Amino acid sequence: MEPQTALAVPDEDNSITVYSSNQCPENTHSIIARCLGIPENNVRVITRRVGGGFGGKSIKAMPVSIYNSLKI
């Protein structure tokens, strides 16, 4: 099993960069923006190659990414 992980890094101008291990960064991107109450263009989600997860990494890593974003 692959671990779910994320790193949220605040940036200037009320922006945030999130490094996430999920396969669906576009959903993570919009949910983080809504949770933080900032425009979507202030959120950047970066995902490296994660391999075949058969859909499991598309949803399961999202709470980890959002939680790390909110902790900043």
N, CA, C and O atoms as a GROMACS GRO file, in nm:
protein
  288
    1MET      N    1   0.084  -0.118   0.000
    1MET     CA    2   0.000   0.000   0.000
    1MET      C    3   0.088   0.124   0.000
    1MET      O    4   0.191   0.129   0.067
    2GLU      N    5   0.046   0.222  -0.074
    2GLU     CA    6   0.119   0.348  -0.079
    2GLU      C    7   0.067   0.442   0.030
    2GLU      O    8  -0.054   0.449   0.051
    3PRO      N    9   0.155   0.512   0.098
    3PRO     CA   10   0.108   0.606   0.200
    3PRO      C   11   0.047   0.731   0.134
    3PRO      O   12   0.083   0.769   0.023
    4GLN      N   13  -0.044   0.792   0.206
    4GLN     CA   14  -0.104   0.917   0.161
    4GLN      C   15  -0.027   1.029   0.228
    4GLN      O   16  -0.012   1.030   0.350
    5THR      N   17   0.022   1.123   0.149
    5THR     CA   18   0.102   1.230   0.206
    5THR      C   19   0.078   1.360   0.132
    5THR      O   20   0.036   1.361   0.017
    6ALA      N   21   0.107   1.470   0.200
    6ALA     CA   22   0.094   1.602   0.139
    6ALA      C   23   0.181   1.700   0.215
    6ALA      O   24   0.209   1.683   0.334
    7LEU      N   25   0.223   1.804   0.146
    7LEU     CA   26   0.300   1.912   0.206
    7LEU      C   27   0.240   2.043   0.155
    7LEU      O   28   0.232   2.064   0.034
    8ALA      N   29   0.198   2.128   0.245
    8ALA     CA   30   0.141   2.258   0.208
    8ALA      C   31   0.241   2.368   0.242
    8ALA      O   32   0.290   2.375   0.354
    9VAL      N   33   0.270   2.453   0.144
    9VAL     CA   34   0.368   2.560   0.161
    9VAL      C   35   0.301   2.693   0.130
    9VAL      O   36   0.260   2.716   0.016
   10PRO      N   37   0.288   2.782   0.230
   10PRO     CA   38   0.229   2.913   0.202
   10PRO      C   39   0.322   2.993   0.112
   10PRO      O   40   0.444   2.978   0.116
   11ASP      N   41   0.261   3.079   0.032
   11ASP     CA   42   0.336   3.162  -0.061
   11ASP      C   43   0.290   3.306  -0.045
   11ASP      O   44   0.197   3.333   0.032
   12GLU      N   45   0.351   3.395  -0.114
   12GLU     CA   46   0.313   3.536  -0.105
   12GLU      C   47   0.178   3.561  -0.171
   12GLU      O   48   0.129   3.478  -0.247
   13ASP      N   49   0.119   3.674  -0.143
   13ASP     CA   50  -0.009   3.716  -0.200
   13ASP      C   51  -0.123   3.619  -0.172
   13ASP      O   52  -0.206   3.593  -0.259
   14ASN      N   53  -0.127   3.565  -0.049
   14ASN     CA   54  -0.236   3.477  -0.007
   14ASN      C   55  -0.248   3.354  -0.096
   14ASN      O   56  -0.359   3.308  -0.124
   15SER      N   57  -0.136   3.301  -0.139
   15SER     CA   58  -0.132   3.181  -0.223
   15SER      C   59  -0.076   3.064  -0.144
   15SER      O   60  -0.013   3.081  -0.040
   16ILE      N   61  -0.099   2.943  -0.196
   16ILE     CA   62  -0.049   2.822  -0.132
   16ILE      C   63  -0.011   2.720  -0.239
   16ILE      O   64  -0.080   2.707  -0.341
   17THR      N   65   0.098   2.649  -0.215
   17THR     CA   66   0.138   2.539  -0.302
   17THR      C   67   0.129   2.411  -0.221
   17THR      O   68   0.184   2.402  -0.112
   18VAL      N   69   0.059   2.312  -0.276
   18VAL     CA   70   0.040   2.185  -0.207
   18VAL      C   71   0.100   2.074  -0.291
   18VAL      O   72   0.063   2.056  -0.408
   19TYR      N   73   0.191   1.999  -0.233
   19TYR     CA   74   0.248   1.881  -0.296
   19TYR      C   75   0.168   1.763  -0.243
   19TYR      O   76   0.170   1.735  -0.123
   20SER      N   77   0.099   1.693  -0.331
   20SER     CA   78   0.009   1.587  -0.289
   20SER      C   79   0.039   1.457  -0.362
   20SER      O   80   0.093   1.457  -0.473
   21SER      N   81   0.004   1.346  -0.298
   21SER     CA   82   0.030   1.216  -0.358
   21SER      C   83  -0.093   1.158  -0.426
   21SER      O   84  -0.099   1.037  -0.449
   22ASN      N   85  -0.191   1.240  -0.458
   22ASN     CA   86  -0.313   1.184  -0.517
   22ASN      C   87  -0.310   1.186  -0.669
   22ASN      O   88  -0.224   1.249  -0.730
   23GLN      N   89  -0.405   1.116  -0.728
   23GLN     CA   90  -0.412   1.106  -0.874
   23GLN      C   91  -0.511   1.205  -0.934
   23GLN      O   92  -0.532   1.204  -1.055
   24CYS      N   93  -0.571   1.289  -0.854
   24CYS     CA   94  -0.676   1.379  -0.901
   24CYS      C   95  -0.652   1.521  -0.848
   24CYS      O   96  -0.731   1.571  -0.769
   25PRO      N   97  -0.543   1.586  -0.891
   25PRO     CA   98  -0.510   1.717  -0.834
   25PRO      C   99  -0.613   1.825  -0.863
   25PRO      O  100  -0.622   1.922  -0.788
   26GLU      N  101  -0.691   1.810  -0.971
   26GLU     CA  102  -0.789   1.915  -1.002
   26GLU      C  103  -0.900   1.922  -0.899
   26GLU      O  104  -0.946   2.032  -0.867
   27ASN      N  105  -0.943   1.810  -0.845
   27ASN     CA  106  -1.044   1.812  -0.738
   27ASN      C  107  -0.985   1.864  -0.608
   27ASN      O  108  -1.049   1.943  -0.538
   28THR      N  109  -0.866   1.821  -0.576
   28THR     CA  110  -0.798   1.869  -0.456
   28THR      C  111  -0.780   2.019  -0.462
   28THR      O  112  -0.800   2.089  -0.363
   29HIS      N  113  -0.744   2.069  -0.577
   29HIS     CA  114  -0.723   2.212  -0.601
   29HIS      C  115  -0.847   2.293  -0.566
   29HIS      O  116  -0.838   2.390  -0.490
   30SER      N  117  -0.961   2.255  -0.620
   30SER     CA  118  -1.082   2.334  -0.597
   30SER      C  119  -1.132   2.321  -0.454
   30SER      O  120  -1.184   2.418  -0.398
   31ILE      N  121  -1.118   2.204  -0.392
   31ILE     CA  122  -1.164   2.187  -0.254
   31ILE      C  123  -1.077   2.266  -0.157
   31ILE      O  124  -1.129   2.326  -0.063
   32ILE      N  125  -0.946   2.268  -0.178
   32ILE     CA  126  -0.857   2.347  -0.093
   32ILE      C  127  -0.893   2.495  -0.103
   32ILE      O  128  -0.898   2.564  -0.001
   33ALA      N  129  -0.918   2.543  -0.223
   33ALA     CA  130  -0.956   2.683  -0.240
   33ALA      C  131  -1.084   2.715  -0.164
   33ALA      O  132  -1.092   2.818  -0.097
   34ARG      N  133  -1.184   2.627  -0.174
   34ARG     CA  134  -1.310   2.650  -0.101
   34ARG      C  135  -1.290   2.646   0.050
   34ARG      O  136  -1.345   2.730   0.121
   35CYS      N  137  -1.212   2.551   0.099
   35CYS     CA  138  -1.190   2.540   0.243
   35CYS      C  139  -1.114   2.660   0.299
   35CYS      O  140  -1.142   2.704   0.411
   36LEU      N  141  -1.021   2.712   0.223
   36LEU     CA  142  -0.943   2.827   0.268
   36LEU      C  143  -1.010   2.960   0.238
   36LEU      O  144  -0.969   3.063   0.290
   37GLY      N  145  -1.113   2.958   0.154
   37GLY     CA  146  -1.183   3.082   0.119
   37GLY      C  147  -1.100   3.174   0.032
   37GLY      O  148  -1.108   3.296   0.043
   38ILE      N  149  -1.018   3.115  -0.055
   38ILE     CA  150  -0.935   3.194  -0.146
   38ILE      C  151  -0.968   3.155  -0.290
   38ILE      O  152  -1.021   3.046  -0.313
   39PRO      N  153  -0.937   3.242  -0.387
   39PRO     CA  154  -0.963   3.208  -0.526
   39PRO      C  155  -0.881   3.086  -0.570
   39PRO      O  156  -0.771   3.063  -0.520
   40GLU      N  157  -0.936   3.010  -0.664
   40GLU     CA  158  -0.866   2.891  -0.713
   40GLU      C  159  -0.732   2.924  -0.776
   40GLU      O  160  -0.641   2.842  -0.774
   41ASN      N  161  -0.719   3.043  -0.833
   41ASN     CA  162  -0.590   3.077  -0.896
   41ASN      C  163  -0.482   3.106  -0.792
   41ASN      O  164  -0.367   3.130  -0.829
   42ASN      N  165  -0.516   3.105  -0.663
   42ASN     CA  166  -0.416   3.119  -0.557
   42ASN      C  167  -0.372   2.985  -0.501
   42ASN      O  168  -0.292   2.980  -0.408
   43VAL      N  169  -0.422   2.875  -0.558
   43VAL     CA  170  -0.387   2.741  -0.512
   43VAL      C  171  -0.314   2.668  -0.624
   43VAL      O  172  -0.360   2.665  -0.739
   44ARG      N  173  -0.202   2.610  -0.589
   44ARG     CA  174  -0.125   2.530  -0.685
   44ARG      C  175  -0.104   2.392  -0.625
   44ARG      O  176  -0.049   2.380  -0.515
   45VAL      N  177  -0.148   2.288  -0.695
   45VAL     CA  178  -0.132   2.151  -0.648
   45VAL      C  179  -0.036   2.080  -0.742
   45VAL      O  180  -0.057   2.076  -0.864
   46ILE      N  181   0.069   2.023  -0.685
   46ILE     CA  182   0.170   1.953  -0.764
   46ILE      C  183   0.167   1.807  -0.724
   46ILE      O  184   0.175   1.773  -0.606
   47THR      N  185   0.157   1.720  -0.824
   47THR     CA  186   0.157   1.576  -0.801
   47THR      C  187   0.265   1.514  -0.887
   47THR      O  188   0.270   1.536  -1.008
   48ARG      N  189   0.349   1.437  -0.825
   48ARG     CA  190   0.450   1.362  -0.901
   48ARG      C  191   0.389   1.232  -0.947
   48ARG      O  192   0.274   1.202  -0.916
   49ARG      N  193   0.465   1.155  -1.021
   49ARG     CA  194   0.415   1.024  -1.065
   49ARG      C  195   0.379   0.940  -0.945
   49ARG      O  196   0.459   0.926  -0.852
   50VAL      N  197   0.260   0.882  -0.947
   50VAL     CA  198   0.216   0.802  -0.834
   50VAL      C  199   0.191   0.657  -0.871
   50VAL      O  200   0.163   0.576  -0.782
   51GLY      N  201   0.199   0.620  -0.996
   51GLY     CA  202   0.179   0.481  -1.035
   51GLY      C  203   0.032   0.443  -1.041
   51GLY      O  204  -0.055   0.528  -1.022
   52GLY      N  205   0.006   0.319  -1.066
   52GLY     CA  206  -0.130   0.270  -1.077
   52GLY      C  207  -0.193   0.249  -0.941
   52GLY      O  208  -0.145   0.168  -0.862
   53GLY      N  209  -0.298   0.321  -0.914
   53GLY     CA  210  -0.366   0.308  -0.785
   53GLY      C  211  -0.509   0.260  -0.802
   53GLY      O  212  -0.581   0.248  -0.703
   54PHE      N  213  -0.550   0.233  -0.924
   54PHE     CA  214  -0.686   0.186  -0.952
   54PHE      C  215  -0.791   0.276  -0.889
   54PHE      O  216  -0.895   0.228  -0.843
   55GLY      N  217  -0.765   0.406  -0.887
   55GLY     CA  218  -0.862   0.501  -0.835
   55GLY      C  219  -0.851   0.529  -0.687
   55GLY      O  220  -0.909   0.626  -0.638
   56GLY      N  221  -0.780   0.447  -0.613
   56GLY     CA  222  -0.771   0.466  -0.469
   56GLY      C  223  -0.703   0.594  -0.427
   56GLY      O  224  -0.739   0.653  -0.325
   57LYS      N  225  -0.606   0.638  -0.504
   57LYS     CA  226  -0.534   0.760  -0.468
   57LYS      C  227  -0.604   0.885  -0.518
   57LYS      O  228  -0.559   0.996  -0.491
   58SER      N  229  -0.714   0.869  -0.591
   58SER     CA  230  -0.784   0.988  -0.640
   58SER      C  231  -0.864   1.053  -0.528
   58SER      O  232  -0.889   1.173  -0.533
   59ILE      N  233  -0.906   0.977  -0.430
   59ILE     CA  234  -0.990   1.032  -0.324
   59ILE      C  235  -0.922   1.024  -0.188
   59ILE      O  236  -0.932   1.118  -0.109
   60LYS      N  237  -0.854   0.917  -0.159
   60LYS     CA  238  -0.801   0.895  -0.024
   60LYS      C  239  -0.695   0.995   0.019
   60LYS      O  240  -0.683   1.021   0.139
   61ALA      N  241  -0.620   1.052  -0.072
   61ALA     CA  242  -0.517   1.148  -0.034
   61ALA      C  243  -0.574   1.289  -0.019
   61ALA      O  244  -0.507   1.377   0.036
   62MET      N  245  -0.695   1.312  -0.066
   62MET     CA  246  -0.753   1.446  -0.060
   62MET      C  247  -0.766   1.500   0.082
   62MET      O  248  -0.728   1.615   0.106
   63PRO      N  249  -0.819   1.423   0.178
   63PRO     CA  250  -0.828   1.477   0.315
   63PRO      C  251  -0.693   1.514   0.374
   63PRO      O  252  -0.682   1.610   0.449
   64VAL      N  253  -0.590   1.438   0.341
   64VAL     CA  254  -0.456   1.468   0.391
   64VAL      C  255  -0.409   1.602   0.335
   64VAL      O  256  -0.353   1.683   0.409
   65SER      N  257  -0.431   1.626   0.207
   65SER     CA  258  -0.391   1.752   0.144
   65SER      C  259  -0.467   1.870   0.203
   65SER      O  260  -0.408   1.974   0.232
   66ILE      N  261  -0.596   1.853   0.222
   66ILE     CA  262  -0.679   1.961   0.275
   66ILE      C  263  -0.641   1.990   0.420
   66ILE      O  264  -0.628   2.106   0.458
   67TYR      N  265  -0.624   1.886   0.500
   67TYR     CA  266  -0.586   1.905   0.640
   67TYR      C  267  -0.454   1.982   0.652
   67TYR      O  268  -0.443   2.074   0.732
   68ASN      N  269  -0.354   1.944   0.572
   68ASN     CA  270  -0.226   2.013   0.577
   68ASN      C  271  -0.239   2.157   0.534
   68ASN      O  272  -0.169   2.243   0.587
   69SER      N  273  -0.327   2.186   0.440
   69SER     CA  274  -0.348   2.324   0.396
   69SER      C  275  -0.411   2.408   0.505
   69SER      O  276  -0.377   2.525   0.522
   70LEU      N  277  -0.503   2.350   0.579
   70LEU     CA  278  -0.573   2.423   0.685
   70LEU      C  279  -0.485   2.448   0.807
   70LEU      O  280  -0.510   2.541   0.884
   71LYS      N  281  -0.384   2.365   0.827
   71LYS     CA  282  -0.298   2.378   0.944
   71LYS      C  283  -0.201   2.497   0.935
   71LYS      O  284  -0.138   2.533   1.034
   72ILE      N  285  -0.191   2.557   0.819
   72ILE     CA  286  -0.094   2.667   0.801
   72ILE      C  287  -0.143   2.791   0.863
   72ILE      O  288  -0.075   2.894   0.858
   0.00000   0.00000   0.00000
